[in-house]
């Protein structure tokens, strides 16, 4: 289980605010919103997604956060 708190981040793709956990390979304060994760995920491999954005449902696209 991840012990990092969920925080407000800026989506590194579209610039919108999103909720997530910081990934070490992403600039501080930036993450990935659910909509961009779906769009990018259809174009990149699972390994690329993990390397660039972290773990789905831990760092981005969180199930405990309501998606608008």
GUZA-762030 format. One record per residue: x, y, z of N, C-alpha, C in turn. Coordinates in nm, 4 decimals. Layout:
<vexmars>
{nX = X; nY = Y; nZ = Z; caX = X; caY = Y; caZ = Z; cX = X; cY = Y; cZ = Z}
...
</vexmars>
This chain:
<vexmars>
{nX = 0.0840; nY = -0.1186; nZ = 0.0000; caX = 0.0000; caY = 0.0000; caZ = 0.0000; cX = 0.0883; cY = 0.1246; cZ = 0.0000}
{nX = 0.0475; nY = 0.2250; nZ = -0.0728; caX = 0.1229; caY = 0.3490; caZ = -0.0814; cX = 0.0858; cY = 0.4387; cZ = 0.0352}
{nX = 0.1862; nY = 0.4930; nZ = 0.1024; caX = 0.1608; caY = 0.5775; caZ = 0.2190; cX = 0.1599; cY = 0.7259; cZ = 0.1854}
{nX = 0.1907; nY = 0.7610; nZ = 0.0608; caX = 0.1848; caY = 0.9022; caZ = 0.0213; cX = 0.0406; cY = 0.9509; cZ = 0.0257}
{nX = 0.0234; nY = 1.0752; nZ = 0.0673; caX = -0.1097; caY = 1.1346; caZ = 0.0674; cX = -0.1493; cY = 1.1750; cZ = -0.0736}
{nX = -0.2786; nY = 1.1660; nZ = -0.1002; caX = -0.3320; caY = 1.2154; caZ = -0.2268; cX = -0.3243; cY = 1.3670; cZ = -0.2225}
{nX = -0.2786; nY = 1.4264; nZ = -0.3318; caX = -0.2649; caY = 1.5720; caZ = -0.3356; cX = -0.3091; cY = 1.6266; cZ = -0.4702}
{nX = -0.3262; nY = 1.7557; nZ = -0.4744; caX = -0.3586; caY = 1.8225; caZ = -0.5998; cX = -0.2320; cY = 1.8317; cZ = -0.6838}
{nX = -0.2428; nY = 1.7915; nZ = -0.8079; caX = -0.1323; caY = 1.7955; caZ = -0.9026; cX = -0.1805; cY = 1.8629; cZ = -1.0299}
{nX = -0.0886; nY = 1.9046; nZ = -1.1123; caX = -0.1193; caY = 1.9573; caZ = -1.2441; cX = -0.0902; cY = 1.8476; cZ = -1.3458}
{nX = -0.1859; nY = 1.8202; nZ = -1.4331; caX = -0.1652; caY = 1.7183; caZ = -1.5353; cX = -0.0533; cY = 1.7635; cZ = -1.6285}
{nX = 0.0452; nY = 1.6786; nZ = -1.6467; caX = 0.1607; caY = 1.7122; caZ = -1.7305; cX = 0.1256; cY = 1.7115; cZ = -1.8789}
{nX = 0.0072; nY = 1.6645; nZ = -1.9133; caX = -0.0342; caY = 1.6586; caZ = -2.0532; cX = -0.1247; cY = 1.7766; cZ = -2.0898}
{nX = -0.2326; nY = 1.7967; nZ = -2.0136; caX = -0.3311; caY = 1.8995; caZ = -2.0500; cX = -0.3260; cY = 2.0242; cZ = -1.9619}
{nX = -0.2581; nY = 2.0160; nZ = -1.8468; caX = -0.2456; caY = 2.1308; caZ = -1.7584; cX = -0.3593; cY = 2.1490; cZ = -1.6595}
{nX = -0.4583; nY = 2.0612; nZ = -1.6623; caX = -0.5708; caY = 2.0702; caZ = -1.5690; cX = -0.5297; cY = 2.0176; cZ = -1.4315}
{nX = -0.6037; nY = 2.0595; nZ = -1.3292; caX = -0.5793; caY = 2.0081; caZ = -1.1949; cX = -0.6304; cY = 1.8652; cZ = -1.1857}
{nX = -0.5577; nY = 1.7824; nZ = -1.1132; caX = -0.5974; caY = 1.6444; caZ = -1.0917; cX = -0.5550; cY = 1.6035; cZ = -0.9513}
{nX = -0.6053; nY = 1.4931; nZ = -0.9036; caX = -0.5656; caY = 1.4377; caZ = -0.7744; cX = -0.4816; cY = 1.3137; cZ = -0.7990}
{nX = -0.3738; nY = 1.3010; nZ = -0.7241; caX = -0.2875; caY = 1.1854; caZ = -0.7391; cX = -0.1771; cY = 1.1858; cZ = -0.6364}
{nX = -0.0810; nY = 1.0985; nZ = -0.6579; caX = 0.0372; caY = 1.0910; caZ = -0.5734; cX = 0.1590; cY = 1.1164; cZ = -0.6613}
{nX = 0.2558; nY = 1.1859; nZ = -0.6065; caX = 0.3746; caY = 1.2231; caZ = -0.6820; cX = 0.4516; cY = 1.0988; cZ = -0.7256}
{nX = 0.4919; nY = 1.0937; nZ = -0.8521; caX = 0.5771; caY = 0.9878; caZ = -0.9049; cX = 0.7186; cY = 1.0432; cZ = -0.9140}
{nX = 0.8178; nY = 0.9650; nZ = -0.8757; caX = 0.9555; caY = 1.0133; caZ = -0.8670; cX = 1.0101; cY = 1.0618; cZ = -1.0017}
{nX = 0.9608; nY = 1.0101; nZ = -1.1105; caX = 1.0128; caY = 1.0419; caZ = -1.2434; cX = 0.9353; cY = 1.1565; cZ = -1.3099}
{nX = 0.8607; nY = 1.2306; nZ = -1.2320; caX = 0.7785; caY = 1.3413; caZ = -1.2817; cX = 0.8171; cY = 1.4649; cZ = -1.2024}
{nX = 0.8200; nY = 1.5800; nZ = -1.2669; caX = 0.8503; caY = 1.7038; caZ = -1.1952; cX = 0.7553; cY = 1.7201; cZ = -1.0771}
{nX = 0.8071; nY = 1.7752; nZ = -0.9684; caX = 0.7276; caY = 1.7966; caZ = -0.8481; cX = 0.6039; cY = 1.8802; cZ = -0.8794}
{nX = 0.4896; nY = 1.8305; nZ = -0.8337; caX = 0.3630; caY = 1.9003; caZ = -0.8538; cX = 0.2884; cY = 1.8591; cZ = -0.9794}
{nX = 0.3468; nY = 1.7683; nZ = -1.0570; caX = 0.2830; caY = 1.7240; caZ = -1.1809; cX = 0.2499; cY = 1.5756; cZ = -1.1750}
{nX = 0.1394; nY = 1.5407; nZ = -1.2367; caX = 0.0935; caY = 1.4028; caZ = -1.2453; cX = 0.0213; cY = 1.3841; cZ = -1.3772}
{nX = -0.0771; nY = 1.2949; nZ = -1.3779; caX = -0.1516; caY = 1.2643; caZ = -1.4995; cX = -0.2989; cY = 1.2511; cZ = -1.4640}
{nX = -0.3851; nY = 1.3240; nZ = -1.5359; caX = -0.5293; caY = 1.3137; caZ = -1.5096; cX = -0.5845; cY = 1.1871; cZ = -1.5752}
{nX = -0.7026; nY = 1.1465; nZ = -1.5322; caX = -0.7645; caY = 1.0223; caZ = -1.5805; cX = -0.7920; cY = 1.0272; cZ = -1.7307}
{nX = -0.8377; nY = 1.1416; nZ = -1.7806; caX = -0.8679; caY = 1.1511; caZ = -1.9241; cX = -0.7419; cY = 1.1375; cZ = -2.0081}
{nX = -0.6361; nY = 1.2058; nZ = -1.9679; caX = -0.5102; caY = 1.1958; caZ = -2.0425; cX = -0.4489; cY = 1.0567; cZ = -2.0279}
{nX = -0.4650; nY = 0.9945; nZ = -1.9108; caX = -0.4147; caY = 0.8585; caZ = -1.8906; cX = -0.4807; cY = 0.7623; cZ = -1.9885}
{nX = -0.6092; nY = 0.7791; nZ = -2.0104; caX = -0.6799; caY = 0.6931; caZ = -2.1054; cX = -0.6287; cY = 0.7184; cZ = -2.2470}
{nX = -0.6133; nY = 0.8446; nZ = -2.2842; caX = -0.5681; caY = 0.8799; caZ = -2.4179; cX = -0.4241; cY = 0.8332; cZ = -2.4419}
{nX = -0.3349; nY = 0.8640; nZ = -2.3483; caX = -0.1943; caY = 0.8256; caZ = -2.3631; cX = -0.1780; cY = 0.6744; cZ = -2.3530}
{nX = -0.2523; nY = 0.6116; nZ = -2.2618; caX = -0.2433; caY = 0.4675; caZ = -2.2425; cX = -0.2777; cY = 0.3867; cZ = -2.3659}
{nX = -0.3591; nY = 0.4426; nZ = -2.4530; caX = -0.3941; caY = 0.3742; caZ = -2.5776; cX = -0.2804; cY = 0.3826; cZ = -2.6795}
{nX = -0.1815; nY = 0.4674; nZ = -2.6531; caX = -0.0729; caY = 0.4913; caZ = -2.7486; cX = 0.0642; cY = 0.4459; cZ = -2.6991}
{nX = 0.0765; nY = 0.4165; nZ = -2.5704; caX = 0.2043; caY = 0.3781; caZ = -2.5121; cX = 0.1940; cY = 0.2391; cZ = -2.4500}
{nX = 0.3078; nY = 0.1758; nZ = -2.4323; caX = 0.3099; caY = 0.0438; caZ = -2.3686; cX = 0.2923; cY = 0.0585; cZ = -2.2182}
{nX = 0.2596; nY = -0.0503; nZ = -2.1538; caX = 0.2462; caY = -0.0507; caZ = -2.0080; cX = 0.3780; cY = -0.0111; cZ = -1.9414}
{nX = 0.4892; nY = -0.0548; nZ = -1.9976; caX = 0.6201; caY = -0.0213; caZ = -1.9423; cX = 0.6480; cY = 0.1287; cZ = -1.9525}
{nX = 0.6114; nY = 0.1901; nZ = -2.0647; caX = 0.6294; caY = 0.3346; caZ = -2.0808; cX = 0.5408; cY = 0.4114; cZ = -1.9833}
{nX = 0.4180; nY = 0.3673; nZ = -1.9662; caX = 0.3262; caY = 0.4334; caZ = -1.8730; cX = 0.3819; cY = 0.4271; cZ = -1.7307}
{nX = 0.4300; nY = 0.3116; nZ = -1.6905; caX = 0.4859; caY = 0.2963; caZ = -1.5569; cX = 0.6087; cY = 0.3849; cZ = -1.5385}
{nX = 0.6978; nY = 0.3840; nZ = -1.6326; caX = 0.8204; caY = 0.4631; caZ = -1.6231; cX = 0.7921; cY = 0.6122; cZ = -1.6151}
{nX = 0.6966; nY = 0.6595; nZ = -1.6916; caX = 0.6707; caY = 0.8032; caZ = -1.7022; cX = 0.5719; cY = 0.8573; cZ = -1.6000}
{nX = 0.4717; nY = 0.7756; nZ = -1.5611; caX = 0.3615; caY = 0.8280; caZ = -1.4804; cX = 0.3371; cY = 0.7544; cZ = -1.3494}
{nX = 0.3959; nY = 0.6389; nZ = -1.3311; caX = 0.3751; caY = 0.5615; caZ = -1.2094; cX = 0.2708; cY = 0.4530; cZ = -1.2285}
{nX = 0.2171; nY = 0.4081; nZ = -1.1187; caX = 0.1195; caY = 0.2988; caZ = -1.1188; cX = -0.0224; cY = 0.3543; cZ = -1.1270}
{nX = -0.0988; nY = 0.3026; nZ = -1.2240; caX = -0.2403; caY = 0.3403; caZ = -1.2330; cX = -0.3090; cY = 0.3007; cZ = -1.1025}
{nX = -0.3955; nY = 0.3830; nZ = -1.0556; caX = -0.4756; caY = 0.3687; caZ = -0.9328; cX = -0.3936; cY = 0.3882; cZ = -0.8049}
{nX = -0.2637; nY = 0.4163; nZ = -0.8182; caX = -0.1820; caY = 0.4562; caZ = -0.7035; cX = -0.1344; cY = 0.5995; cZ = -0.7232}
{nX = -0.0785; nY = 0.6283; nZ = -0.8413; caX = -0.0258; caY = 0.7621; caZ = -0.8702; cX = -0.1215; cY = 0.8451; cZ = -0.9553}
{nX = -0.2001; nY = 0.7829; nZ = -1.0383; caX = -0.2971; caY = 0.8528; caZ = -1.1236; cX = -0.4187; cY = 0.7640; cZ = -1.1436}
{nX = -0.5278; nY = 0.8261; nZ = -1.1907; caX = -0.6538; caY = 0.7542; caZ = -1.2133; cX = -0.6964; cY = 0.6779; cZ = -1.0871}
{nX = -0.7026; nY = 0.7515; nZ = -0.9755; caX = -0.7300; caY = 0.6932; caZ = -0.8455; cX = -0.8769; cY = 0.6525; cZ = -0.8309}
{nX = -0.9026; nY = 0.5307; nZ = -0.7873; caX = -1.0423; caY = 0.4873; caZ = -0.7714; cX = -1.1147; cY = 0.5619; cZ = -0.6590}
{nX = -1.0405; nY = 0.6107; nZ = -0.5586; caX = -1.1054; caY = 0.6777; caZ = -0.4454; cX = -1.1357; cY = 0.8239; cZ = -0.4722}
{nX = -1.1001; nY = 0.8728; nZ = -0.5914; caX = -1.1254; caY = 1.0109; caZ = -0.6288; cX = -1.2326; cY = 1.0106; cZ = -0.7381}
{nX = -1.3398; nY = 1.0861; nZ = -0.7166; caX = -1.4467; caY = 1.0945; caZ = -0.8173; cX = -1.3953; cY = 1.1656; cZ = -0.9411}
{nX = -1.4194; nY = 1.1077; nZ = -1.0567; caX = -1.3781; caY = 1.1672; caZ = -1.1837; cX = -1.4931; cY = 1.2476; cZ = -1.2407}
{nX = -1.4636; nY = 1.3677; nZ = -1.2814; caX = -1.5662; caY = 1.4562; caZ = -1.3394; cX = -1.5895; cY = 1.4223; cZ = -1.4845}
</vexmars>
